[in-house]
């Protein structure tokens, strides 16, 4: 019987020993990319452009929704 156990150990090696958890310094997320440098005067312009783009997207989505509703049978 001991011979059979010896064979099992040879065929199935023991699992690797428990690994110590990493230190918090080793698990840190990479530093985020910095925001682009925008002068304070331009921030209002940039926000206005973003709002204009969002409005345009909203209008396109409304047109698409109307087209789909017209094609959908009641």
Phi, psi and omega in degrees: 000322179294332179294321178295321178294322179297322179293319180297321179294324180290323182282319182247093180293155181293150180295161180296151180295157182300133181267135180293136179299150180289156176287155180303326180297329182281340185259007184297149174288153176295153182294142181290157178287141181290152178290150179295148180283112180238125178299151183301328181293330184274348183299317179298321179295317181296316179297321178297318178297318179298315179297319178298317179296318179296321177298317180296319179296317180299318179296318178297319179296322178296318178297318179297318180298318179296318179297316180294322179293325179290326181282335184285125179289145180273000000 
